[in-house]
């Protein structure tokens, strides 16, 4: 029953995170105006805003102009619900689960923003920095200074990479990783960066091969950071040991 509730809450919050990710980069209010069809401007009624269900009932079309609604919306809502519901399987029913759900929430907003605008807004990072600071005071890493070491190390490392590559690493990515270093600690944030880069390289190469993107076309890195970080966060200890064995064999 609790897992079902997490799934439902995740789907509901996922719908809200889409709105936040689409509006904050444009400096729009997340409260007003109400959501509307991007094609005809039809203002959506409350029964048209039920996550996933409204999309299925309306067969993926706007009630006003019958234009197709992107399936990205229900897929994203379901993904958020699944991530919420499965988090306890990896984290357990401890205070750290609150940190995990917060991390998932931040990533969902960032993915929407990065995919649509190639931007990770400072306002989102500042907002979540305050939440993570409070959470790490209540549920600190062992030892507590690992948060400071992780944040400082990864910030300096990525800043050097950005300066050396003359813009190869975006400022939003650097600030995001500094925040992740505070949440994950030294070891896991470095492993997260390795996995994110690996995922980005593999998927980016496949996208080039299948001509989904063009050469030198910028690709949002936010989704890969999310995938790499959650992988490191959930399985980091075991995978990190295997990684070290692979390096030093």
Kinemage of the C-alpha trace (Angstrom):
@kinemage 1
@onewidth
@group {chain A} dominant
@subgroup {mainchain}
@vectorlist {calphas} color= white
{ca unk a 1} P 0.000 0.000 0.000
{ca unk a 2} L 2.824 2.391 0.869
{ca unk a 3} L 4.597 1.673 -2.422
{ca unk a 4} L 1.346 2.384 -4.273
{ca unk a 5} L 0.999 5.697 -2.448
{ca unk a 6} L 4.570 6.617 -3.387
{ca unk a 7} L 3.783 5.779 -7.009
{ca unk a 8} L 0.663 7.967 -6.979
{ca unk a 9} L 2.412 10.850 -5.208
{ca unk a 10} L 5.308 10.575 -7.639
{ca unk a 11} L 2.974 10.786 -10.635
{ca unk a 12} L 1.223 13.841 -9.153
{ca unk a 13} L 4.472 15.595 -8.285
{ca unk a 14} L 5.880 14.646 -11.691
{ca unk a 15} L 3.093 16.630 -13.341
{ca unk a 16} L 3.973 19.628 -11.159
{ca unk a 17} L 7.686 19.274 -11.898
{ca unk a 18} L 6.969 19.569 -15.616
{ca unk a 19} L 5.321 22.933 -14.999
{ca unk a 20} L 8.230 24.110 -12.839
{ca unk a 21} L 10.832 22.965 -15.356
{ca unk a 22} L 9.055 24.703 -18.228
{ca unk a 23} L 8.248 27.991 -16.473
{ca unk a 24} L 11.141 28.800 -14.148
{ca unk a 25} L 13.717 29.204 -16.961
{ca unk a 26} L 11.334 31.694 -18.616
{ca unk a 27} L 10.908 33.545 -15.286
{ca unk a 28} L 7.196 32.774 -15.244
{ca unk a 29} L 5.016 32.072 -12.240
{ca unk a 30} L 4.411 28.393 -11.503
{ca unk a 31} L 0.933 29.267 -10.190
{ca unk a 32} L -0.564 31.503 -12.862
{ca unk a 33} L -1.704 31.442 -15.588
{ca unk a 34} L -3.332 28.033 -15.602
{ca unk a 35} L -2.016 25.396 -17.984
{ca unk a 36} L -3.280 25.627 -21.546
{ca unk a 37} L -2.909 23.965 -24.932
{ca unk a 38} L 0.245 25.194 -26.638
{ca unk a 39} L -1.486 25.042 -30.041
{ca unk a 40} L -4.889 26.700 -29.560
{ca unk a 41} L -4.532 28.281 -26.117
{ca unk a 42} L -7.466 26.298 -24.671
{ca unk a 43} L -7.268 26.671 -20.878
{ca unk a 44} L -7.285 23.232 -19.313
{ca unk a 45} L -10.028 22.345 -16.855
{ca unk a 46} L -9.298 20.450 -13.644
{ca unk a 47} L -10.493 17.142 -15.145
{ca unk a 48} L -8.061 17.647 -18.042
{ca unk a 49} L -5.114 17.945 -15.655
{ca unk a 50} L -5.288 14.533 -13.996
{ca unk a 51} L -1.805 13.075 -14.555
{ca unk a 52} L -1.669 10.180 -17.044
{ca unk a 53} L -5.425 9.489 -16.774
{ca unk a 54} L -6.512 12.640 -18.642
{ca unk a 55} L -4.055 11.838 -21.427
{ca unk a 56} L -5.505 8.339 -21.812
{ca unk a 57} L -9.152 9.483 -21.663
{ca unk a 58} L -8.520 12.189 -24.258
{ca unk a 59} L -6.518 9.724 -26.382
{ca unk a 60} L -3.564 12.075 -26.333
{ca unk a 61} L -5.452 14.961 -27.962
{ca unk a 62} L -6.520 18.455 -26.909
{ca unk a 63} L -10.268 18.783 -26.296
{ca unk a 64} L -10.240 22.193 -27.930
{ca unk a 65} L -8.410 21.750 -31.241
{ca unk a 66} L -7.774 17.980 -31.298
{ca unk a 67} L -4.050 18.552 -31.782
{ca unk a 68} L -1.822 15.802 -30.415
{ca unk a 69} L -0.391 16.144 -26.923
{ca unk a 70} L 3.197 15.032 -26.558
{ca unk a 71} L 3.428 11.589 -24.912
{ca unk a 72} L 6.439 12.961 -23.043
{ca unk a 73} L 4.045 14.316 -20.381
{ca unk a 74} L 2.527 11.003 -19.211
{ca unk a 75} L 5.854 9.193 -19.677
{ca unk a 76} L 7.607 11.745 -17.468
{ca unk a 77} L 4.848 11.562 -14.852
{ca unk a 78} L 5.045 7.764 -14.780
{ca unk a 79} L 8.840 7.849 -14.590
{ca unk a 80} L 8.690 10.125 -11.555
{ca unk a 81} L 6.154 7.809 -9.928
{ca unk a 82} L 8.303 4.750 -10.584
{ca unk a 83} L 11.409 6.445 -9.197
{ca unk a 84} L 9.504 7.472 -6.057
{ca unk a 85} L 8.076 3.975 -5.557
{ca unk a 86} L 11.361 2.136 -6.099
{ca unk a 87} L 13.568 4.435 -4.000
{ca unk a 88} L 12.873 2.536 -0.726
{ca unk a 89} L 14.083 -0.678 -2.361
{ca unk a 90} L 17.568 0.838 -2.665
{ca unk a 91} L 17.653 3.252 0.271
{ca unk a 92} L 15.437 1.522 2.803
{ca unk a 93} L 12.883 3.073 5.144
{ca unk a 94} L 15.279 5.492 6.815
{ca unk a 95} L 15.712 9.243 6.926
{ca unk a 96} L 17.946 8.962 3.868
{ca unk a 97} L 14.827 8.151 1.861
{ca unk a 98} L 13.756 11.795 2.273
{ca unk a 99} L 17.078 12.845 0.733
{ca unk a 100} L 16.555 10.371 -2.121
{ca unk a 101} L 13.061 11.687 -2.923
{ca unk a 102} L 14.362 15.254 -2.851
{ca unk a 103} L 17.188 14.293 -5.200
{ca unk a 104} L 14.732 12.645 -7.611
{ca unk a 105} L 12.497 15.731 -7.489
{ca unk a 106} L 15.370 18.070 -8.329
{ca unk a 107} L 16.487 15.883 -11.207
{ca unk a 108} L 13.003 15.721 -12.723
{ca unk a 109} L 12.786 19.519 -12.823
{ca unk a 110} L 16.319 19.869 -14.181
{ca unk a 111} L 15.746 17.302 -16.929
{ca unk a 112} L 12.671 19.171 -18.192
{ca unk a 113} L 14.514 22.495 -18.132
{ca unk a 114} L 17.709 21.178 -19.718
{ca unk a 115} L 15.947 19.280 -22.512
{ca unk a 116} L 13.742 22.248 -23.446
{ca unk a 117} L 16.117 25.181 -22.904
{ca unk a 118} L 19.629 23.702 -22.431
{ca unk a 119} L 19.600 25.511 -19.094
{ca unk a 120} L 19.847 24.593 -15.412
{ca unk a 121} L 18.446 27.681 -13.629
{ca unk a 122} L 20.245 29.008 -10.558
{ca unk a 123} L 16.885 29.531 -8.841
{ca unk a 124} L 16.239 25.770 -8.863
{ca unk a 125} L 19.712 24.969 -7.532
{ca unk a 126} L 19.471 27.605 -4.792
{ca unk a 127} L 16.062 26.348 -3.715
{ca unk a 128} L 17.228 22.742 -3.461
{ca unk a 129} L 20.538 23.754 -1.859
{ca unk a 130} L 18.567 25.082 1.102
{ca unk a 131} L 16.561 21.861 1.349
{ca unk a 132} L 19.639 19.618 1.106
{ca unk a 133} L 21.475 21.707 3.716
{ca unk a 134} L 18.635 21.159 6.175
{ca unk a 135} L 18.433 17.456 5.326
{ca unk a 136} L 22.163 16.898 5.739
{ca unk a 137} L 22.030 18.616 9.142
{ca unk a 138} L 19.327 16.149 10.199
{ca unk a 139} L 20.787 13.115 8.364
{ca unk a 140} L 24.522 13.852 7.907
{ca unk a 141} L 26.931 11.714 5.941
{ca unk a 142} L 29.385 9.606 7.929
{ca unk a 143} L 31.623 11.546 8.523
{ca unk a 144} L 29.759 14.846 8.288
{ca unk a 145} L 32.681 16.675 6.628
{ca unk a 146} L 32.452 14.314 3.631
{ca unk a 147} L 29.729 16.613 2.278
{ca unk a 148} L 32.069 19.619 2.321
{ca unk a 149} L 34.933 17.599 0.819
{ca unk a 150} L 32.706 16.296 -1.980
{ca unk a 151} L 31.292 19.719 -2.844
{ca unk a 152} L 34.659 21.503 -2.815
{ca unk a 153} L 36.573 18.832 -4.733
{ca unk a 154} L 34.112 18.361 -7.571
{ca unk a 155} L 33.596 22.120 -7.954
{ca unk a 156} L 37.332 22.753 -8.366
{ca unk a 157} L 37.753 19.726 -10.644
{ca unk a 158} L 34.967 20.730 -13.027
{ca unk a 159} L 36.003 24.380 -12.955
{ca unk a 160} L 39.481 23.347 -14.124
{ca unk a 161} L 37.928 21.167 -16.855
{ca unk a 162} L 35.699 24.064 -17.975
{ca unk a 163} L 38.644 26.494 -18.138
{ca unk a 164} L 40.893 23.992 -19.914
{ca unk a 165} L 38.228 23.070 -22.470
{ca unk a 166} L 37.146 26.710 -22.923
{ca unk a 167} L 33.469 26.165 -22.219
{ca unk a 168} L 33.268 22.401 -22.647
{ca unk a 169} L 31.521 22.186 -19.281
{ca unk a 170} L 28.534 24.467 -18.619
{ca unk a 171} L 28.319 26.668 -15.542
{ca unk a 172} L 25.007 25.091 -14.575
{ca unk a 173} L 26.574 21.620 -14.647
{ca unk a 174} L 29.436 22.778 -12.400
{ca unk a 175} L 27.097 24.294 -9.800
{ca unk a 176} L 24.835 21.250 -9.948
{ca unk a 177} L 27.766 18.926 -9.315
{ca unk a 178} L 28.948 21.040 -6.387
{ca unk a 179} L 25.496 20.556 -4.860
{ca unk a 180} L 25.603 16.829 -5.631
{ca unk a 181} L 29.016 16.615 -3.970
{ca unk a 182} L 27.451 18.008 -0.819
{ca unk a 183} L 24.652 15.421 -0.969
{ca unk a 184} L 26.694 12.356 -1.987
{ca unk a 185} L 30.108 12.994 -0.502
{ca unk a 186} L 33.586 12.736 -2.037
{ca unk a 187} L 33.682 9.149 -3.311
{ca unk a 188} L 30.190 8.870 -4.738
{ca unk a 189} L 30.160 12.251 -6.492
{ca unk a 190} L 33.370 11.385 -8.367
{ca unk a 191} L 31.886 8.042 -9.328
{ca unk a 192} L 28.706 9.846 -10.361
{ca unk a 193} L 30.714 12.106 -12.675
{ca unk a 194} L 32.435 9.091 -14.245
{ca unk a 195} L 29.111 7.310 -14.863
{ca unk a 196} L 27.416 10.450 -16.198
{ca unk a 197} L 30.245 11.001 -18.670
{ca unk a 198} L 30.150 7.342 -19.672
{ca unk a 199} L 26.373 7.384 -20.242
{ca unk a 200} L 26.618 10.642 -22.168
{ca unk a 201} L 29.421 9.324 -24.405
{ca unk a 202} L 27.670 6.039 -25.194
{ca unk a 203} L 24.206 7.502 -25.830
{ca unk a 204} L 25.640 10.513 -27.668
{ca unk a 205} L 27.610 8.218 -29.969
{ca unk a 206} L 24.534 6.105 -30.679
{ca unk a 207} L 22.530 9.264 -31.415
{ca unk a 208} L 25.181 10.277 -33.965
{ca unk a 209} L 25.264 6.839 -35.559
{ca unk a 210} L 21.486 6.765 -35.989
{ca unk a 211} L 21.477 10.450 -37.044
{ca unk a 212} L 19.202 11.533 -34.203
{ca unk a 213} L 21.565 14.468 -33.628
{ca unk a 214} L 24.104 16.138 -35.862
{ca unk a 215} L 27.831 16.386 -35.244
{ca unk a 216} L 28.740 19.321 -32.954
{ca unk a 217} L 25.065 19.694 -32.016
{ca unk a 218} L 24.871 20.380 -28.258
{ca unk a 219} L 23.162 17.685 -26.205
{ca unk a 220} L 21.662 18.401 -22.767
{ca unk a 221} L 23.853 16.804 -20.113
{ca unk a 222} L 21.278 17.019 -17.309
{ca unk a 223} L 19.597 13.649 -18.039
{ca unk a 224} L 22.969 11.888 -18.008
{ca unk a 225} L 23.902 13.556 -14.722
{ca unk a 226} L 20.619 12.310 -13.261
{ca unk a 227} L 21.169 8.758 -14.532
{ca unk a 228} L 24.792 8.639 -13.403
{ca unk a 229} L 24.071 10.128 -10.000
{ca unk a 230} L 21.148 7.852 -9.156
{ca unk a 231} L 23.170 4.826 -10.303
{ca unk a 232} L 26.077 5.854 -8.062
{ca unk a 233} L 23.734 6.731 -5.209
{ca unk a 234} L 21.887 3.392 -5.284
{ca unk a 235} L 24.694 0.973 -6.185
{ca unk a 236} L 27.748 3.157 -5.632
{ca unk a 237} L 29.559 1.216 -2.939
{ca unk a 238} L 29.533 -2.094 -4.831
{ca unk a 239} L 30.154 -0.594 -8.266
{ca unk a 240} L 32.933 1.650 -6.986
{ca unk a 241} L 34.814 -1.330 -5.603
{ca unk a 242} L 34.493 -3.130 -8.958
{ca unk a 243} L 35.661 0.031 -10.732
{ca unk a 244} L 38.759 0.265 -8.540
{ca unk a 245} L 39.554 -3.408 -9.104
{ca unk a 246} L 39.257 -2.861 -12.857
{ca unk a 247} L 41.621 0.147 -12.732
{ca unk a 248} L 44.336 -1.477 -10.652
{ca unk a 249} L 44.331 -5.033 -11.974
